[in-house]
Amino acid sequence: MESPSLMLGREQGWVRQQARKLNTNSVLFSMDLSRKNITELARELRKNPTPSEKLFRELVRKRRFKGLRFIRQKPFVHTQYGTKRYFYIADFYCAEHKLIVEIDGKVHDYQKDYDRQRTIVLENLGLKVIRFKNEELLNEELVFERIMKAIS
């Protein structure tokens, strides 16, 4: 396995590549999708994690952190008008504490207002949201400390 710093260095190119695949620079999706199709989109995102998502997953997979289960790429439909659904896909979700963990790559430097609005919408659904920059993932102690603070 390559070093975390090398994994994080590949992040920027990966984000551009995935945005081109999805034909979007945003993580907000508004489409005429059934719940099945939203789940399929989330499944596709799970198959292609960013290097930072892989790193975080290694920290928490198999209930390694306090016995908590974190689900990757969890969709949340927040509004529906007829057949049109508005939804977000969270990077990681711990149902036991209704906690969303977002891993912010370079693209998030340019969409701070969008991220703030997204957090407000998710919090209005009764969820807690914490965000980590890619670089913060290199400090496991900081990551675990912030998660503990969020769930207490």
C-alpha positions as CSV (number, residue, x, y, z in Angstrom):
1,M,0.0,0.0,0.0
2,E,1.3,3.4,-0.9
3,S,2.0,6.1,1.8
4,P,-0.9,8.4,2.9
5,S,0.9,11.4,1.5
6,L,1.2,9.9,-1.9
7,M,-2.5,8.8,-1.7
8,L,-3.5,12.4,-0.9
9,G,-1.3,13.8,-3.6
10,R,-3.4,11.9,-6.2
11,E,-6.6,13.4,-4.9
12,Q,-6.9,16.5,-7.2
13,G,-6.6,14.5,-10.5
14,W,-9.1,11.9,-9.2
15,V,-11.7,14.6,-8.3
16,R,-11.5,16.1,-11.8
17,Q,-11.8,12.7,-13.4
18,Q,-14.9,11.7,-11.3
19,A,-16.5,15.1,-12.0
20,R,-16.1,14.5,-15.7
21,K,-17.6,11.0,-15.4
22,L,-20.6,12.4,-13.5
23,N,-20.7,15.5,-15.7
24,T,-20.9,17.7,-12.6
25,N,-18.8,19.7,-10.2
26,S,-21.3,19.4,-7.5
27,V,-22.4,16.6,-5.1
28,L,-26.0,17.8,-5.1
29,F,-28.1,15.7,-7.4
30,S,-31.5,16.6,-8.6
31,M,-32.8,14.0,-11.0
32,D,-35.8,11.9,-11.8
33,L,-34.4,8.9,-10.1
34,S,-36.1,6.2,-8.2
35,R,-34.6,5.2,-4.8
36,K,-33.1,2.2,-6.6
37,N,-31.2,4.4,-9.1
38,I,-30.0,6.7,-6.3
39,T,-28.7,3.6,-4.5
40,E,-27.0,2.5,-7.7
41,L,-25.2,5.9,-8.0
42,A,-24.0,5.6,-4.4
43,R,-22.8,2.0,-5.1
44,E,-20.8,3.4,-8.1
45,L,-19.2,6.0,-5.8
46,R,-18.3,3.3,-3.3
47,K,-16.5,1.4,-6.1
48,N,-14.4,4.5,-6.9
49,P,-13.3,6.1,-3.6
50,T,-10.9,9.0,-3.4
51,P,-7.5,8.2,-1.9
52,S,-8.6,10.2,1.2
53,E,-11.8,8.2,1.5
54,K,-9.7,5.0,1.4
55,L,-7.5,6.4,4.1
56,F,-10.4,7.2,6.4
57,R,-12.1,3.9,5.7
58,E,-8.9,2.1,6.9
59,L,-9.2,4.1,10.2
60,V,-12.8,3.1,10.9
61,R,-13.6,-0.1,9.0
62,K,-14.7,-3.2,10.8
63,R,-15.7,-1.2,13.8
64,R,-12.1,-0.3,14.6
65,F,-13.1,3.0,16.2
66,K,-15.1,2.5,19.4
67,G,-17.1,-0.3,17.8
68,L,-18.9,2.2,15.6
69,R,-20.1,1.2,12.1
70,F,-19.5,3.7,9.3
71,I,-21.3,3.3,6.0
72,R,-19.7,4.7,2.9
73,Q,-21.5,6.9,0.3
74,K,-24.9,7.0,2.1
75,P,-27.6,8.8,0.2
76,F,-30.1,11.2,1.9
77,V,-33.2,12.4,0.0
78,H,-34.0,15.7,1.6
79,T,-36.8,16.9,-0.7
80,Q,-39.2,15.4,-3.2
81,Y,-41.5,17.1,-5.7
82,G,-43.5,14.5,-7.7
83,T,-40.9,12.2,-9.2
84,K,-38.0,14.7,-8.8
85,R,-35.8,14.0,-5.8
86,Y,-33.2,16.2,-4.3
87,F,-30.5,14.3,-2.5
88,Y,-27.0,14.3,-1.1
89,I,-24.6,11.4,-0.8
90,A,-22.6,11.6,2.4
91,D,-19.0,10.2,2.3
92,F,-19.5,8.3,5.6
93,Y,-22.4,7.9,7.9
94,C,-22.6,6.4,11.5
95,A,-26.3,5.6,12.0
96,E,-25.9,5.0,15.8
97,H,-25.0,8.6,16.3
98,K,-26.6,10.1,13.2
99,L,-23.2,11.4,12.3
100,I,-22.0,12.3,8.8
101,V,-18.3,12.5,8.1
102,E,-17.3,14.5,5.0
103,I,-13.8,14.2,3.5
104,D,-13.0,17.5,1.8
105,G,-10.6,17.5,-1.1
106,K,-9.3,20.5,-3.0
107,V,-12.6,21.0,-4.9
108,H,-14.2,22.0,-1.6
109,D,-11.9,25.1,-1.4
110,Y,-14.1,26.5,-4.3
111,Q,-17.5,25.5,-3.0
112,K,-17.6,26.7,0.6
113,D,-21.1,28.3,0.3
114,Y,-22.5,25.1,-1.3
115,D,-20.9,23.0,1.6
116,R,-22.4,25.3,4.2
117,Q,-25.9,25.0,2.6
118,R,-25.5,21.3,2.4
119,T,-24.6,21.1,6.1
120,I,-27.7,23.2,7.0
121,V,-30.0,20.9,5.0
122,L,-28.5,17.7,6.5
123,E,-28.6,19.2,10.1
124,N,-32.3,20.0,9.5
125,L,-32.8,16.3,8.9
126,G,-31.5,15.7,12.4
127,L,-28.0,14.7,11.4
128,K,-24.6,16.0,12.7
129,V,-22.0,16.8,10.1
130,I,-18.2,17.0,10.6
131,R,-15.7,17.8,7.9
132,F,-12.1,16.8,7.5
133,K,-9.6,18.2,5.0
134,N,-7.5,15.6,3.3
135,E,-4.4,16.7,5.2
136,E,-6.1,16.3,8.6
137,L,-6.5,12.6,8.0
138,L,-2.8,12.1,8.4
139,N,-3.3,12.9,12.1
140,E,-5.3,9.9,13.4
141,E,-5.5,11.4,17.0
142,L,-7.1,14.6,15.7
143,V,-9.6,12.6,13.6
144,F,-10.7,10.4,16.5
145,E,-10.8,13.3,18.9
146,R,-13.2,15.3,16.6
147,I,-15.4,12.3,16.1
148,M,-15.6,11.7,19.8
149,K,-16.5,15.4,20.4
150,A,-19.2,15.1,17.8
151,I,-20.9,12.1,19.3
152,S,-20.8,13.1,22.9
